[in-house]
């Protein structure tokens, strides 16, 4: 199976697509730019969704649902917002079909034109803030801490499974607050939630920072981000949290009476992550033999394979092992399929990134051992059946930690300082990764650097330190380094 995967060194982009296909994660659909997420791929997304949902609720958020259709006039109310999304919007103009008079299927009924066109949501700030106007009257109604799990449509021209598709799944949080300070605290809190999820569950180290003016979310005052580094040296924006100020409250006239009975506009945030996280997981950990899944997000953490085939004696031993593993909360599968040979099964589960594989046969039973193979390092060992559940439990933790450390080491090796444009371009060309460089703070310079190198400012680190220097392009004074990279 691994022979069917293009090596990362040969063609990283094709390697990624091969992994998505061969690991049965997703495929292109009949609708251009849209994807079908296959059961195995969706099982990993469900694990992500479940953990994130738990973390959201632990921080006081509740789930709700809002319409997929947004009146066109709503997008016109916040100028920056409509400008940011106008080119990506899918528009509904009619509400009915009719039989083609020429007998060739169906056509749009020209008499069914909508009075106002509807936008298929690219994001939900407008429809939600129009709704919040009905929910909010007084400071007693605040804060509102709402999250929505849904799909959105952004009409992308160049698509890639999970990373950039015309329709994708995500969650979007939308909160309303009585003070600026509370809203900013919320924005930073959700950035922290995303970072903890990425590092503790995805085993993906991330930089925490805020976006430059040019890279902010359309309509935001500030955008906070987590940035991950993929194995090809490119960055991936893995999650964003936006402080929206009072922009949407003013656009939709959402006011409240404060404790002094004075009317004020509400303060807002929004934040989201999407199925793009699946792309981050694949590109951070996988190898030329297939997918690698961190144990905390694996829908099946352990697979047991009988060698060469199941029998009563092996089945009895496996049943005991499975009972012990399940008692520790470990998800396990026993593959009793007699149509496939053990070697094929080994390759299949390696391709699917199952963290731990146990092999057990007649000779193993006679010795009282089981063969243990770990997916991350491909190391194999024989371990006593007695106490195997405890061993596997620790092994899963070791794999989780090893994947994170491996990714962190890669990021450290591919983080560089550049003090001149020549240094900057040389690092981009030969090494890639995160480049810490001085920038004069202007949008014009940022755009020019992107035009020359295709690298963008990924973030200004939250923990930035003052350091006098000169912009790599203009030579103008700068008091800090920002993080550049080529990105997905």
C-alpha positions in Angstrom: 0.0 0.0 0.0 2.8 2.4 0.9 4.2 2.0 -2.7 1.0 3.7 -3.9 1.9 6.9 -1.9 4.2 9.5 -3.5 7.0 10.3 -1.2 7.0 13.7 0.6 10.4 14.5 -0.8 9.3 13.8 -4.4 6.0 15.8 -4.3 4.6 17.0 -1.0 1.4 18.2 -2.5 0.7 14.8 -4.2 1.8 13.0 -1.1 -0.9 14.8 0.9 -3.6 14.0 -1.6 -2.4 10.3 -1.7 -2.8 10.1 2.1 -6.3 11.5 2.0 -7.3 9.1 -0.6 -5.5 5.9 0.5 -6.4 6.4 4.2 -10.1 6.7 3.2 -10.5 10.1 4.7 -12.3 12.0 1.9 -12.8 12.4 -1.8 -13.9 15.0 -4.3 -17.6 15.2 -5.0 -19.7 15.7 -8.1 -19.9 19.4 -7.1 -16.7 21.2 -8.1 -14.7 22.2 -5.0 -16.8 20.3 -2.5 -15.7 17.1 -0.8 -17.3 13.9 0.6 -15.9 13.1 4.0 -15.8 9.3 4.2 -16.7 7.4 7.4 -13.2 7.0 8.7 -12.3 10.7 8.1 -15.5 11.7 9.7 -14.8 9.6 12.8 -11.6 11.6 13.4 -13.5 14.9 12.9 -16.1 13.7 15.4 -13.4 13.1 18.0 -12.1 16.7 17.3 -15.6 18.1 17.4 -16.4 16.2 20.6 -13.4 17.4 22.5 -13.7 21.0 21.3 -17.4 21.0 22.2 -16.5 19.9 25.7 -13.9 22.6 26.1 -16.4 25.2 24.9 -19.0 24.1 27.4 -16.5 24.1 30.2 -15.9 27.8 29.4 -19.6 28.6 29.7 -20.7 28.5 26.0 -23.9 27.0 24.7 -24.7 25.6 21.2 -27.4 27.2 19.0 -28.2 27.1 15.3 -28.9 30.0 12.8 -30.1 29.9 9.2 -27.8 29.0 6.3 -29.3 31.8 4.2 -28.5 35.5 4.8 -30.4 38.3 3.2 -28.1 40.2 0.8 -28.9 43.5 2.6 -27.4 42.2 5.8 -23.9 41.9 4.3 -24.1 45.5 3.1 -24.4 46.8 6.6 -20.8 46.2 7.7 -18.6 47.7 4.9 -15.3 45.8 5.7 -17.2 42.6 6.2 -18.9 42.6 2.8 -15.7 43.7 1.1 -13.8 40.8 2.6 -16.3 38.1 1.5 -18.0 39.6 -1.6 -15.9 37.6 -4.1 -16.5 34.3 -2.3 -20.3 34.4 -1.9 -22.8 31.9 -3.4 -26.1 33.7 -4.2 -29.6 32.2 -4.3 -31.8 34.2 -6.8 -34.8 31.9 -7.4 -36.9 29.6 -5.3 -38.5 27.2 -7.8 -37.7 25.0 -10.8 -40.0 24.0 -13.7 -40.0 21.4 -16.5 -38.1 22.6 -19.5 -40.6 23.5 -22.2 -38.2 21.8 -24.7 -38.4 18.6 -22.7 -34.8 18.7 -21.5 -35.0 18.2 -17.7 -35.7 21.2 -15.5 -34.9 24.9 -15.7 -35.2 27.8 -13.3 -38.7 29.2 -13.2 -38.3 32.9 -14.2 -41.4 33.8 -12.3 -39.9 32.6 -9.0 -37.3 35.3 -8.6 -36.7 36.2 -5.0 -37.5 39.8 -4.0 -34.1 39.9 -2.2 -31.3 37.5 -3.1 -30.1 35.3 -0.3 -26.4 34.6 0.4 -25.4 31.0 1.4 -23.5 31.8 4.7 -19.7 32.4 4.3 -19.8 33.2 8.1 -22.7 34.1 10.3 -21.9 37.5 12.0 -24.6 39.4 10.2 -27.5 37.0 10.7 -26.5 36.4 14.3 -26.2 40.1 15.2 -29.5 40.8 13.5 -30.9 38.2 15.9 -29.1 39.5 19.0 -31.0 42.8 18.6 -34.1 40.9 19.7 -32.3 39.1 22.6 -30.5 42.1 24.2 -32.1 45.0 26.0 -30.3 45.3 29.3 -26.9 44.6 30.9 -28.8 41.7 32.6 -29.0 40.0 29.2 -25.2 39.9 28.8 -23.0 38.2 28.2 -24.3 35.9 25.5 -21.9 33.0 24.9 -23.1 31.1 21.8 -21.4 28.6 19.5 -22.7 27.1 16.3 -21.6 23.8 14.6 -22.5 24.1 10.9 -21.3 24.2 7.3 -20.3 27.4 5.4 -19.7 28.1 1.7 -16.9 30.2 0.3 -16.6 29.9 -3.4 -12.9 29.1 -3.7 -11.3 28.8 -7.1 -8.4 26.6 -6.1 -9.4 23.8 -3.7 -7.7 21.1 -1.9 -9.4 18.4 0.3 -9.8 19.6 3.9 -7.5 22.6 3.5 -9.6 24.7 1.2 -13.0 23.7 -0.2 -16.0 25.6 -1.4 -18.1 24.0 1.4 -16.6 23.0 4.7 -17.6 22.1 8.3 -16.7 24.3 11.2 -17.8 25.8 14.4 -18.3 29.6 14.9 -18.6 31.2 18.3 -20.4 34.5 18.6 -20.4 36.3 21.9 -21.8 39.6 23.1 -20.5 41.6 26.1 -21.2 44.7 28.1 -17.6 46.0 28.2 -14.6 46.1 25.9 -12.4 44.5 28.5 -14.7 41.5 28.8 -14.9 41.0 25.1 -11.1 41.2 24.7 -10.7 38.7 27.6 -13.1 36.4 25.7 -11.1 36.7 22.5 -7.9 35.7 24.2 -9.6 32.9 26.2 -10.7 31.2 23.0 -7.3 31.6 21.4 -6.0 29.8 24.5 -8.7 27.0 24.1 -7.7 26.5 20.5 -4.0 26.4 21.3 -4.5 23.9 24.1 -6.6 21.7 21.9 -4.0 21.8 19.1 -1.1 21.0 21.4 -2.7 18.6 23.9 -5.0 16.6 21.6 -3.7 17.1 18.0 0.0 17.1 19.2 0.6 20.1 17.0 2.7 22.9 18.5 1.4 26.4 17.6 2.5 30.0 17.8 0.0 32.3 19.5 -0.1 35.8 18.1 -2.3 38.5 16.6 -2.6 39.4 12.9 -1.3 42.4 11.1 -4.0 44.9 9.9 -3.8 43.4 6.4 -4.4 39.9 7.6 -7.2 40.6 10.0 -10.7 39.1 9.6 -13.0 41.3 7.6 -14.8 43.6 10.2 -12.5 42.8 13.1 -10.6 45.3 15.3 -8.1 42.5 16.2 -7.6 38.9 15.1 -5.8 36.5 17.4 -4.4 33.3 15.7 -2.7 30.0 16.3 -0.2 29.2 13.6 1.2 25.7 12.9 4.1 24.6 10.8 3.7 21.7 8.3 6.4 19.2 7.3 7.1 21.1 4.0 8.0 24.3 5.9 4.8 26.1 5.2 2.5 27.6 7.8 -1.1 26.8 8.4 -3.5 29.1 10.2 -5.2 26.6 12.5 -7.7 28.8 14.3 -8.7 32.4 14.8 -10.4 34.4 17.5 -11.7 37.9 16.6 -12.3 41.0 18.8 -15.0 42.8 16.7 -15.3 45.9 18.9 -18.8 47.5 18.4 -18.7 47.2 14.6 -21.5 44.7 14.2 -23.5 46.1 17.1 -23.5 49.5 15.4 -24.2 48.0 12.0 -27.3 46.2 13.4 -28.2 48.7 16.1 -27.7 46.3 19.0 -27.8 48.4 22.2 -28.3 47.8 25.9 -29.1 49.8 29.0 -26.0 49.7 31.4 -26.3 49.6 35.2 -26.5 53.5 35.1 -29.5 53.2 32.7 -27.4 54.7 29.9 -27.7 53.2 26.4 -24.5 51.6 24.9 -23.6 49.5 21.9 -22.7 45.9 22.7 -19.1 44.6 22.4 -18.6 41.5 20.3 -16.3 38.5 19.5 -16.3 35.7 17.0 -14.0 32.7 16.7 -13.8 29.5 14.7 -11.9 26.4 13.6 -12.9 24.1 10.7 -12.2 20.8 9.0 -8.9 22.4 8.0 -7.7 20.9 11.3 -7.8 17.6 9.5 -5.3 18.9 7.0 -3.1 20.1 9.9 -3.2 16.7 11.5 -2.3 14.9 8.3 0.5 17.2 7.3 2.1 17.5 10.8 2.4 13.8 11.6 2.0 11.5 8.6 4.8 9.8 6.7 5.4 8.0 3.5 3.7 4.8 4.8 0.4 6.6 5.4 -1.6 8.5 8.0 -0.4 9.0 11.6 -3.2 9.8 14.1 -2.4 11.0 17.7 -4.0 8.5 20.2 -6.2 11.2 21.7 -8.0 11.7 18.4 -7.9 8.2 17.0 -11.4 6.7 16.7 -9.7 3.3 17.1 -6.6 3.4 19.3 -5.7 -0.2 19.2 -6.3 -3.0 16.7 -5.7 -6.7 17.5 -4.9 -9.0 14.6 -5.0 -12.8 15.0 -2.0 -14.7 13.4 -2.7 -16.3 11.0 -6.4 -16.7 11.7 -8.7 -16.5 14.7 -9.5 -19.6 16.7 -11.2 -20.4 20.0 -8.0 -20.1 22.0 -6.9 -16.8 20.4 -10.5 -15.4 20.7 -10.6 -16.2 24.4 -7.3 -14.4 25.0 -8.3 -11.4 22.9 -11.6 -11.1 24.7 -9.8 -10.8 28.0 -7.4 -8.2 26.6 -10.2 -6.2 25.1 -12.1 -6.1 28.3 -9.1 -4.8 30.1 -8.4 -2.2 27.5 -12.0 -1.0 27.4 -12.0 -0.7 31.2 -9.2 1.9 30.8 -11.3 3.8 28.2 -9.1 2.6 25.3 -11.0 2.1 22.0 -10.1 -1.3 20.5 -11.0 -3.3 17.4 -10.5 -7.1 16.9 -10.1 -7.8 13.2 -11.4 -11.4 12.6 -11.7 -11.0 8.8 -10.6 -14.3 7.4 -10.5 -13.1 3.8 -7.4 -10.9 4.4 -3.9 -12.1 5.4 -2.2 -10.7 8.5 0.4 -8.9 6.3 -2.3 -7.1 4.4 -4.0 -6.1 7.6 -0.7 -4.8 9.0 -0.3 -2.5 6.0 -3.9 -1.5 6.0 -3.9 -0.3 9.6 -0.5 1.3 9.2 -2.0 3.3 6.3 -5.0 4.3 8.5 -2.6 5.5 11.3 -4.0 3.3 14.1 -1.6 4.2 17.0 -1.0 0.6 18.4 -1.3 -2.8 16.8 -1.3 -6.0 18.7 -0.5 -9.3 17.0 -1.3 -12.6 18.7 -0.9 -16.2 17.5 -0.5 -19.7 18.8 3.2 -19.3 19.6 2.6 -16.0 21.3 0.0 -17.7 23.5 2.4 -20.5 24.4 5.0 -17.9 25.5 2.3 -15.8 27.2 3.2 -12.7 25.1 1.7 -10.4 22.5 3.5 -8.6 19.7 3.1 -4.8 20.1 3.8 -2.4 17.2 3.6 1.4 17.6 2.7 3.5 14.5 4.8 6.6 15.2 8.2 4.9 15.3 7.2 1.5 13.8 9.0 -0.2 16.7 7.9 -3.7 17.6 8.3 -5.6 20.8 7.0 -8.7 22.6 5.2 -7.9 25.9 3.6 -10.2 28.5 -0.1 -10.7 28.1 -0.4 -10.3 31.8 -0.6 -6.5 32.4 -0.8 -5.7 28.7 -3.6 -3.1 29.2 -1.4 -1.0 31.5 1.5 -1.2 29.1 -0.7 -0.1 26.2 -2.2 2.7 28.2 1.3 4.1 28.9 2.4 3.4 25.3 -0.5 5.6 24.0 0.6 8.4 26.2 4.2 8.0 25.0 3.1 8.1 21.4 1.0 11.3 22.0 4.0 13.0 23.7 6.5 11.8 21.0 4.4 13.1 18.2 4.2 16.5 19.8 7.9 16.6 20.6 8.8 15.5 17.1 6.7 18.3 15.6 8.1 20.8 18.1 11.7 19.8 17.2 10.9 20.3 13.5 9.5 23.7 14.2 12.5 24.7 16.3 14.9 23.5 13.5 12.9 25.5 11.0 12.6 28.8 12.9 15.1 31.4 11.8 16.0 35.1 12.2 16.6 37.2 9.1 18.0 40.7 9.2 18.2 41.5 5.5 16.0 40.8 2.5 18.8 38.6 1.0 18.9 36.4 4.2 15.1 36.3 4.2 14.9 35.1 0.6 17.7 32.6 1.1 15.9 31.0 4.1 12.6 30.9 2.2 14.2 29.2 -0.8 16.4 26.6 1.0 14.9 26.0 4.4 11.4 27.4 4.8 9.6 27.5 8.1 9.0 30.5 10.4 11.2 33.5 9.8 11.4 36.2 12.5 12.2 39.5 10.8 11.8 43.3 11.3 9.0 45.1 9.5 8.2 48.8 9.4 4.5 48.3 10.3 3.0 49.5 7.0 0.5 47.6 4.9 2.4 48.7 1.8 5.6 47.0 2.9 3.8 43.9 3.9 2.1 43.6 0.5 5.4 44.3 -1.3 7.2 41.5 0.7 4.3 39.1 -0.2 4.5 40.2 -3.9 8.3 39.6 -4.0 8.4 36.3 -2.0 4.9 34.9 -1.5 5.5 35.0 2.2 3.0 36.7 4.5 3.1 37.9 8.1 1.6 34.9 10.0 1.4 36.7 13.3 2.9 39.1 15.7 3.7 36.9 18.7 1.6 37.5 21.9 4.9 37.4 23.9 6.8 39.7 21.5 9.9 41.4 23.0 11.1 44.9 22.2 14.1 44.8 19.9 15.4 47.7 17.9 16.1 46.9 14.3 15.4 47.9 10.7 12.7 46.6 8.3 14.2 44.0 6.0 12.7 45.7 2.9 12.7 49.5 3.6 15.3 49.9 6.3 13.0 51.9 8.4 13.1 51.6 12.2 11.2 48.6 13.8 10.9 47.7 17.5 10.0 44.1 17.2 10.3 41.0 14.9 7.2 39.5 13.4 6.7 36.0 12.0 6.7 35.5 8.2 6.2 32.2 6.3 4.8 30.9 3.1 1.4 29.5 4.0 -1.6 27.4 3.0 
